[in-house]
Amino acid sequence: MKHINTTFAILALAASSAAFAAVTFESFDTDGNGAISKEEASVNTRLVEIFADLDTDQNGELSKEEFAKAQ
């Protein structure tokens, strides 16, 4: 079921790809620690909506690899 949710999240994000057109992992990772926290993600409503689905290891952060699934 988690895989299906992630797939839907990715498809939904792809449908709104304009929101991420010029956005990079680094633009969200404002503290430069190599992960996007929920607080850092909060600047983008769409990323907040799919954050839990992208956070496949459920550690409360998005790694570069997890974030890449959204693009």
SULURTA-V762313 format. One record per residue. N is the residue number from 1. RES is the residue in one small letter. OMEGA is omega in degrees with one decimal (999 if undefined). NEAR is the number of other C-alpha atoms within 12 Angstrom. Layout:
BEGIN
n,res,omega,near
N,RES,OMEGA,NEAR
N,RES,OMEGA,NEAR
END
This chain:
BEGIN
n,res,omega,near
1,m,179.0,8
2,k,179.4,15
3,h,178.9,14
4,i,178.4,12
5,n,179.2,19
6,t,178.7,24
7,t,177.8,19
8,f,179.3,20
9,a,180.0,31
10,i,178.1,29
11,l,179.0,19
12,a,179.5,23
13,l,178.3,30
14,a,178.7,21
15,a,178.1,16
16,s,-174.7,18
17,s,177.6,18
18,a,180.0,13
19,a,-178.1,19
20,f,-173.3,24
21,a,-177.1,15
22,a,-175.8,12
23,v,177.8,20
24,t,176.0,18
25,f,-177.3,30
26,e,180.0,21
27,s,175.3,21
28,f,-177.7,30
29,d,-172.4,25
30,t,178.1,19
31,d,174.4,15
32,g,-177.3,15
33,n,177.3,16
34,g,178.6,20
35,a,176.4,27
36,i,178.2,35
37,s,175.8,30
38,k,179.2,27
39,e,178.9,20
40,e,179.7,26
41,a,-173.3,33
42,s,178.6,18
43,v,-179.1,19
44,n,-176.1,21
45,t,-177.9,17
46,r,178.9,25
47,l,176.9,38
48,v,-178.1,27
49,e,-176.0,23
50,i,-175.8,30
51,f,-176.4,35
52,a,179.3,28
53,d,178.6,33
54,l,-178.2,40
55,d,-171.9,33
56,t,177.2,24
57,d,175.5,15
58,q,178.0,16
59,n,177.6,17
60,g,178.7,21
61,e,174.0,29
62,l,173.7,35
63,s,177.7,29
64,k,179.8,25
65,e,178.6,18
66,e,-179.7,29
67,f,-178.5,36
68,a,179.2,21
69,k,-178.1,26
70,a,-174.9,37
71,q,999,26
END
